[in-house]
Amino acid sequence: MTLRSTSRDRHGRGPRSAVTGPLLPIVYNRIEQFFTIAMQTMQYLQSVWPNDLKDVRVDVLSNPPQGSPTDLIPRWGIDRAQNRITLYRIPITRMVKLHRDDELHRQMIIESSVFHAVAEYLGREPWELGAGEHDSRP
């Protein structure tokens, strides 16, 4: 039994190039787009609220654990004891009726969910999280 190489180096010709070629942008799938948008939004919020969010860990799971206390399917979970926010990708991306089903509106629903999750974690309203809304009171 032989192990197959995972480097895609066939017949000594070197590794294969991207399917899109060198002149086209790399294609991202929806999962990668979700991670990118969610993490960029979280980085923005951490830059606005550095003291409140410096130790917060953000995890992404496909679905929430079964057996939620209500009939509603949560889009995120908060664990203040462990400084953790968990985003549930499938409920965020598929269980929301979009005004228009395009890339911009899909991005906006992910960003909105991150804002709502962070607002819940901080005990604030989502519209209080913007850079212009931050006050320096203790």
Helices and strands as residue ranges (DSSP letters): H 30-48, H 50-53, E 57-61, E 76-79, E 84-88, H 89-94, H 103-122, G 126-128, G 131-133
